Amino acid sequence: MAFETSSLTLTPVTTQDIDSGATFRQYRIAIEVYVVGTLCALGIAGNLLSIVVLGRDRTIRRTTGFLLQMLAVADAVYLVACIFHQMLTCIVECKLDWLPSVVRRRWPYIEVHVWPMASLAQTATVWLVVVLTAHRYVAICRPLHAARYSTMSRVRKTVAAVWIFAAVYNLPRFFERVVGVVGVDVSANSTSPTVTSSPDLVPITSPETIVDSPRVVMQKSAMLNSRVYILVYKMCLFFVVRFLIPFAALAFCNQRLIRAMRASSRIRRHSGGNIVDSQDTRILVVVVLVFVICELPDLIMRACYMIYYHAPALCAHLKTPLYYLNVASNLMLTVNSSINFVIYCFMGRRFRLILLRTIRCRIDKHRPTPSFQFLLSVEGKRRQT
């Protein structure tokens, strides 16, 4: 697998590249197959439930609910891509005999498109969090401008612009790798097979060579071998588009929201205040904080990679830790896309109540079960207190 969690590219990763190859293989299987696979399954289900519940919540602002739904859509798309990019790719590359042979043979045709789609969804997630935070900032800190900038038509156009921007920004990634064919060549004077392939990714044949068992592989394109492309697009532009601008915007809006939330709490002690808006703001602040925490390992990994890329001899000791950090940062990105449903359940009383009612209606439209009646009564008592 290419060193490509967050679109970084080093030499191909194999267990032979690492001193403790068996240890890394087991570590990667445990994280990318079992942990990531479980998170993806639960996260996709949670995001789909979030879309349904948020659509039924009539107390939340329409624009806020719509943005939260679009964030859940982006997270679900990323988790689906993670199933292919992390779990299935790990199964194939670690040679686990869990997939049909036809899938393993043709896997490069799928893999070449999987990471660009995951990166596209991740970029959309980052900027949807920024849009959601900015929208909340305008509603709380600039209420006089909310009627002008927080309309449904403007919000829909903004979401469409985010997806278009994410697609354009990630377009070069679809051309970073190509699918080619290699063959196992057995020369006339040799008894051991060796793998060869030509620069234009077609099998090499010669009078002295017999090509046996050709197979499909994914290889770097000329674009990915360019140092200018690596430096400009995959390092500098990535830091600006995916970290510098979004994190600066989140830091500015979040500190204003926290300050407004504290002032609102003081006022509410005396006059009641707007509990709904306060609860929505608290949930958003927690979502953003979790987002930042989950994105930080990726930022650290890229900073370490930049050092390794420009001074490989001086930083040779970073190579092995980078492989482990690559897997861990992938895991944190998966956690970020699957945890929002848990945050909504723990912090949103209305969300829990609507979720319980929705599940109850799915199970029995006419006669609710005693267990759900008990849960609803408990939730009602909590809401009253």
C-alpha positions as CSV (number, residue, x, y, z in Angstrom):
1,M,0.0,0.0,0.0
2,A,1.3,3.4,-0.8
3,F,1.9,5.6,2.2
4,E,-1.3,7.4,1.6
5,T,-3.6,7.9,4.5
6,S,-4.1,11.5,3.9
7,S,-2.7,11.5,0.4
8,L,1.0,11.3,1.3
9,T,3.2,9.3,-0.9
10,L,6.4,7.5,0.0
11,T,7.8,4.4,-1.4
12,P,5.5,1.4,-1.4
13,V,4.8,0.1,2.1
14,T,5.5,-3.6,2.7
15,T,6.3,-5.4,5.9
16,Q,9.8,-6.0,4.6
17,D,10.4,-2.2,4.8
18,I,9.9,-2.2,8.5
19,D,12.3,-3.9,11.0
20,S,9.4,-5.6,12.8
21,G,7.4,-6.5,9.8
22,A,5.3,-9.1,11.5
23,T,4.4,-6.7,14.3
24,F,3.4,-4.0,11.9
25,R,1.4,-6.4,9.8
26,Q,-0.6,-7.5,12.9
27,Y,-1.0,-3.9,14.0
28,R,-2.3,-2.9,10.6
29,I,-4.7,-5.8,10.4
30,A,-6.0,-5.1,14.0
31,I,-6.6,-1.4,13.3
32,E,-7.6,-1.2,9.6
33,V,-9.6,-4.4,9.4
34,Y,-11.3,-4.9,12.8
35,V,-11.4,-1.4,14.4
36,V,-11.9,0.7,11.2
37,G,-14.4,-1.9,9.8
38,T,-16.4,-1.7,13.0
39,L,-16.3,2.1,13.1
40,C,-17.3,2.3,9.5
41,A,-20.3,0.0,10.0
42,L,-21.5,1.8,13.1
43,G,-20.7,5.3,11.7
44,I,-22.6,4.8,8.5
45,A,-25.6,3.6,10.5
46,G,-25.3,6.5,12.9
47,N,-25.0,9.1,10.2
48,L,-28.0,7.8,8.4
49,L,-30.0,7.9,11.6
50,S,-28.7,11.5,12.2
51,I,-30.1,12.5,8.8
52,V,-33.5,11.1,9.6
53,V,-33.7,12.5,13.1
54,L,-32.4,16.0,12.2
55,G,-35.0,16.1,9.4
56,R,-37.8,15.4,12.0
57,D,-36.6,18.0,14.5
58,R,-38.9,21.0,14.1
59,T,-37.4,23.0,16.9
60,I,-33.9,23.4,15.3
61,R,-33.3,26.1,12.7
62,R,-33.9,24.8,9.2
63,T,-30.6,26.0,8.0
64,T,-28.7,24.5,11.0
65,G,-30.5,21.2,10.6
66,F,-29.8,21.1,6.9
67,L,-26.0,21.8,7.4
68,L,-25.8,19.0,10.0
69,Q,-27.5,16.7,7.6
70,M,-25.1,17.6,4.9
71,L,-22.2,17.0,7.3
72,A,-23.6,13.6,8.1
73,V,-23.8,12.8,4.3
74,A,-20.2,13.8,3.8
75,D,-19.1,11.7,6.8
76,A,-21.1,8.7,5.5
77,V,-19.5,9.0,2.0
78,Y,-16.0,9.1,3.7
79,L,-16.8,6.0,5.8
80,V,-17.9,4.1,2.7
81,A,-14.7,5.0,1.0
82,C,-12.7,3.9,4.1
83,I,-14.2,0.5,3.8
84,F,-12.4,0.2,0.5
85,H,-9.4,2.4,1.1
86,Q,-8.4,0.9,4.5
87,M,-10.2,-2.3,5.3
88,L,-10.4,-4.1,2.0
89,T,-7.0,-2.7,0.8
90,C,-5.4,-4.1,4.0
91,I,-7.0,-7.4,3.4
92,V,-5.6,-7.6,-0.1
93,E,-2.1,-6.3,0.7
94,C,-1.7,-8.4,3.8
95,K,-2.7,-11.4,1.7
96,L,-5.6,-12.4,3.8
97,D,-7.6,-15.0,1.9
98,W,-10.9,-13.4,2.7
99,L,-11.9,-12.2,-0.7
100,P,-12.7,-14.0,-3.9
101,S,-9.8,-14.5,-6.2
102,V,-11.4,-12.4,-9.0
103,V,-11.7,-9.5,-6.6
104,R,-8.1,-9.7,-5.5
105,R,-6.9,-9.9,-9.1
106,R,-8.9,-6.8,-10.2
107,W,-8.5,-4.9,-7.0
108,P,-6.1,-2.2,-8.5
109,Y,-8.9,-1.0,-10.8
110,I,-10.9,-0.2,-7.7
111,E,-8.1,1.0,-5.5
112,V,-6.9,3.6,-8.0
113,H,-10.1,5.5,-7.5
114,V,-10.8,4.8,-3.8
115,W,-8.3,7.3,-2.1
116,P,-9.3,10.3,-4.4
117,M,-13.0,9.7,-3.4
118,A,-12.0,9.5,0.3
119,S,-10.0,12.6,0.0
120,L,-12.8,14.4,-1.7
121,A,-15.3,13.5,1.0
122,Q,-12.8,14.5,3.7
123,T,-12.2,17.9,2.1
124,A,-16.0,18.4,2.0
125,T,-16.2,17.4,5.6
126,V,-13.6,20.0,6.7
127,W,-15.2,22.8,4.9
128,L,-18.8,21.9,5.9
129,V,-17.6,22.1,9.5
130,V,-16.3,25.6,8.7
131,V,-19.5,26.6,7.0
132,L,-21.6,25.2,9.9
133,T,-19.4,27.1,12.5
134,A,-19.6,30.3,10.5
135,H,-23.4,30.0,10.2
136,R,-23.7,29.5,13.9
137,Y,-21.4,32.5,14.5
138,V,-23.6,34.8,12.4
139,A,-26.7,33.5,14.1
140,I,-25.4,34.0,17.7
141,C,-22.8,36.9,17.4
142,R,-24.2,38.8,14.4
143,P,-28.0,38.3,14.7
144,L,-28.8,41.4,12.6
145,H,-27.0,39.8,9.6
146,A,-28.6,36.4,10.1
147,A,-31.8,37.2,8.2
148,R,-29.7,38.1,5.2
149,Y,-26.9,35.5,5.2
150,S,-28.7,32.5,6.9
151,T,-31.4,31.8,4.4
152,M,-32.0,28.3,3.0
153,S,-31.2,29.3,-0.6
154,R,-27.8,30.8,0.5
155,V,-27.0,27.7,2.6
156,R,-27.9,25.3,-0.3
157,K,-25.7,27.3,-2.7
158,T,-22.9,27.3,-0.1
159,V,-23.1,23.5,0.3
160,A,-23.1,23.0,-3.4
161,A,-20.0,25.3,-3.7
162,V,-18.2,23.2,-1.0
163,W,-18.7,20.0,-2.9
164,I,-17.7,21.6,-6.2
165,F,-14.6,23.0,-4.6
166,A,-13.7,19.7,-3.0
167,A,-14.1,17.9,-6.4
168,V,-11.9,20.5,-8.2
169,Y,-9.3,20.5,-5.5
170,N,-9.0,16.7,-5.5
171,L,-9.2,16.2,-9.3
172,P,-5.3,15.8,-9.6
173,R,-5.5,12.8,-7.2
174,F,-7.4,10.8,-9.8
175,F,-4.3,10.9,-12.0
176,E,-1.6,10.2,-9.4
177,R,-1.8,6.4,-10.0
178,V,-2.5,4.2,-13.0
179,V,-3.2,0.6,-13.4
180,G,-0.7,-1.5,-15.4
181,V,0.2,-5.1,-16.0
182,V,3.3,-6.9,-14.9
183,G,4.4,-10.4,-15.6
184,V,6.6,-12.9,-13.9
185,D,9.4,-13.4,-16.3
186,V,11.5,-16.6,-16.3
187,S,14.7,-16.1,-18.4
188,A,16.4,-18.9,-20.2
189,N,19.4,-19.0,-17.9
190,S,17.5,-18.4,-14.6
191,T,15.5,-20.7,-12.4
192,S,14.0,-18.0,-10.2
193,P,11.2,-15.7,-11.4
194,T,11.5,-11.9,-11.3
195,V,8.9,-9.3,-11.8
196,T,9.4,-6.7,-14.6
197,S,7.4,-3.9,-16.1
198,S,8.2,-1.3,-18.6
199,P,7.9,2.5,-17.9
200,D,4.7,2.7,-19.9
201,L,3.2,0.0,-17.7
202,V,2.9,-2.8,-20.2
203,P,4.6,-6.2,-19.9
204,I,8.2,-6.5,-21.1
205,T,8.9,-9.3,-23.4
206,S,12.1,-10.3,-25.2
207,P,13.5,-13.3,-27.1
208,E,15.2,-14.5,-23.9
209,T,12.2,-13.9,-21.6
210,I,8.9,-15.8,-21.2
211,V,6.2,-13.9,-19.4
212,D,4.1,-16.1,-17.2
213,S,1.1,-15.2,-15.0
214,P,0.6,-11.5,-15.9
215,R,-1.2,-9.6,-13.1
216,V,-2.7,-6.1,-12.7
217,V,-1.0,-3.7,-10.3
218,M,-1.4,-0.1,-9.3
219,Q,1.7,2.1,-10.0
220,K,2.7,5.7,-9.6
221,S,2.2,8.0,-12.6
222,A,4.7,10.6,-13.8
223,M,2.8,13.2,-11.9
224,L,3.4,11.5,-8.5
225,N,7.1,11.2,-9.2
226,S,7.5,14.9,-9.7
227,R,9.1,16.7,-6.8
228,V,7.4,20.0,-7.8
229,Y,4.0,18.3,-7.7
230,I,4.8,16.8,-4.2
231,L,6.0,20.1,-2.8
232,V,3.4,22.5,-4.3
233,Y,0.2,20.4,-4.3
234,K,0.6,17.7,-1.7
235,M,2.4,19.8,0.9
236,C,2.0,23.5,0.5
237,L,-1.5,23.6,-1.0
238,F,-2.7,20.9,1.3
239,F,-1.6,22.8,4.4
240,V,-3.3,26.0,3.2
241,V,-6.5,24.4,2.0
242,R,-7.0,21.7,4.6
243,F,-5.4,23.1,7.7
244,L,-4.4,26.8,7.7
245,I,-7.5,28.5,6.4
246,P,-10.1,26.1,8.0
247,F,-8.4,25.9,11.4
248,A,-8.0,29.7,11.5
249,A,-11.7,30.2,10.7
250,L,-12.7,27.6,13.3
251,A,-10.5,29.1,16.0
252,F,-11.9,32.6,15.3
253,C,-15.6,31.6,15.3
254,N,-15.3,29.1,18.1
255,Q,-13.8,31.4,20.6
256,R,-16.5,34.0,19.8
257,L,-19.2,31.3,20.3
258,I,-17.7,30.1,23.6
259,R,-17.6,33.7,24.8
260,A,-21.2,34.2,23.7
261,M,-22.3,30.9,25.3
262,R,-20.8,31.9,28.6
263,A,-22.6,35.3,28.5
264,S,-25.8,33.5,27.6
265,S,-25.5,31.2,30.5
266,R,-25.2,34.1,32.9
267,I,-28.2,35.8,31.4
268,R,-30.3,32.6,31.4
269,R,-29.8,32.3,35.2
270,H,-31.8,35.4,35.7
271,S,-34.2,35.6,32.7
272,G,-34.6,32.1,31.2
273,G,-32.8,32.8,27.9
274,N,-33.0,30.7,24.7
275,I,-32.3,27.2,25.8
276,V,-32.7,25.7,22.3
277,D,-30.0,28.0,20.8
278,S,-27.7,27.4,23.7
279,Q,-27.9,23.6,23.4
280,D,-27.3,23.7,19.7
281,T,-24.3,26.0,20.2
282,R,-22.8,23.6,22.8
283,I,-23.2,20.7,20.5
284,L,-21.5,22.5,17.7
285,V,-18.6,23.6,19.9
286,V,-18.0,19.9,21.0
287,V,-18.3,18.7,17.4
288,V,-15.6,21.2,16.3
289,L,-13.3,20.4,19.2
290,V,-13.5,16.7,18.4
291,F,-12.9,17.5,14.8
292,V,-9.7,19.4,15.6
293,I,-8.4,16.7,17.9
294,C,-9.0,14.0,15.3
295,E,-7.3,16.0,12.6
296,L,-4.2,16.9,14.6
297,P,-2.5,13.5,14.1
298,D,-2.7,13.9,10.3
299,L,-1.1,17.4,10.6
300,I,1.7,16.0,12.8
301,M,2.3,13.1,10.3
302,R,2.5,15.5,7.4
303,A,5.0,17.7,9.2
304,C,7.1,14.7,10.0
305,Y,6.8,13.5,6.4
306,M,8.0,16.9,5.1
307,I,11.1,16.7,7.3
308,Y,11.7,13.1,6.1
309,Y,11.1,14.0,2.5
310,H,13.7,16.8,2.4
311,A,16.3,15.1,4.7
312,P,15.8,11.4,4.4
313,A,19.4,10.6,5.5
314,L,19.2,12.8,8.6
315,C,15.7,11.5,9.5
316,A,16.0,7.8,8.6
317,H,14.8,7.0,12.1
318,L,11.4,8.6,11.2
319,K,10.5,6.0,8.6
320,T,9.2,3.3,10.8
321,P,7.2,5.6,13.2
322,L,5.7,7.2,10.2
323,Y,4.2,3.9,9.0
324,Y,2.6,3.4,12.4
325,L,1.5,7.1,12.6
326,N,0.0,6.7,9.2
327,V,-2.3,4.0,10.3
328,A,-3.2,5.8,13.5
329,S,-4.0,9.1,11.7
330,N,-6.3,7.2,9.4
331,L,-8.0,5.7,12.4
332,M,-8.6,9.2,13.9
333,L,-10.1,10.5,10.7
334,T,-12.5,7.5,10.7
335,V,-13.4,8.3,14.3
336,N,-14.1,11.9,13.4
337,S,-16.6,10.8,10.7
338,S,-18.4,8.3,12.9
339,I,-18.6,10.0,16.3
340,N,-21.0,12.9,15.7
341,F,-24.1,10.7,16.2
342,V,-22.7,9.8,19.7
343,I,-22.2,13.5,20.5
344,Y,-25.8,14.3,19.4
345,C,-27.2,11.4,21.6
346,F,-25.2,12.4,24.7
347,M,-25.8,16.2,24.4
348,G,-29.1,16.6,22.6
349,R,-32.2,15.8,24.6
350,R,-34.5,16.6,21.7
351,F,-32.3,14.4,19.4
352,R,-32.6,11.4,21.9
353,L,-36.3,11.8,22.2
354,I,-36.9,12.0,18.4
355,L,-34.5,9.0,17.9
356,L,-36.5,6.9,20.4
357,R,-39.8,7.8,18.8
358,T,-38.4,7.0,15.4
359,I,-37.2,3.6,16.5
360,R,-40.4,2.9,18.3
361,C,-42.5,3.7,15.2
362,R,-40.3,1.5,13.1
363,I,-40.8,-1.4,15.5
364,D,-44.5,-1.0,16.2
365,K,-46.5,1.7,14.6
366,H,-49.6,1.0,16.7
367,R,-48.5,-0.3,20.1
368,P,-45.3,0.8,21.6
369,T,-43.3,-1.8,23.5
370,P,-43.0,-1.4,27.3
371,S,-39.2,-0.9,27.1
372,F,-39.5,2.1,24.7
373,Q,-42.4,3.5,26.8
374,F,-40.1,3.4,29.8
375,L,-37.2,5.1,27.9
376,L,-39.6,7.8,26.6
377,S,-40.9,8.4,30.1
378,V,-37.4,8.8,31.5
379,E,-36.5,11.1,28.7
380,G,-39.6,13.2,29.3
381,K,-38.7,13.5,33.0
382,R,-35.2,14.7,32.1
383,R,-36.6,17.2,29.7
384,Q,-38.9,18.6,32.4
385,T,-36.0,19.0,34.9
